[in-house]
């Protein structure tokens, strides 16, 4: 299945965590086989959702002090968990952008799925806006981008 088809599916959130500065256990980001260390200034959040017969995991990592914001969508496959795409914003090179690898069709099991992804729009393109993110505004932007809906409000809500 193509990456954009996986992203475009409306996903219904089944469970989620709040923001945590603690190390991230693999159950919240199963592309990692061991607990991922979280260092000073970083926080993470995760949710599990489903669409049709597929299960998805959305995980965000944020460091407001460094102006570094990342979210990635994963899909469960019979062989394990695969990264579909990343959604990012960095103060060092402004502009909201995504990373994916269309040739792999969004299916590559394990942490290697985070490597060698193509950036869209390309880094050499001019960006028209910068954002003053907070953890919650970035989380909501990632949820909208990856079409993750919860039972508490509409898909494109501004709730924090």
C-alpha angles and dihedrals in degrees: 000000000000120000094240091053090054091049094045094055111106105238124203113218114234099179141351143185129227122240114295133188090195127100112286116244116219093248089072094046106017096182084083115071092202135041109285112230114235114206135202115310096012125113131179138200132185141190136187121218141164138216123186104320096337133097121213136190123204116197127181128195118191137179109182092184091059094035089236118146125176135168129173133191119217130188127206114236131181088259097047139282122327131195110238098185146327126235114202150169125186130183090217091064109016123217133085109257144161136226127208141142108232094185091063091052090229093292118114116126121230138008092314085077087076092061130090096007121163116245120229119225094027116249093245093061119098116254118215101203145033124203134221096217130192121189091259097046091049091048091052092047090051091048090051093046093050093038097239111164126189132203092246100069147344122306094252099041122142093218117137 
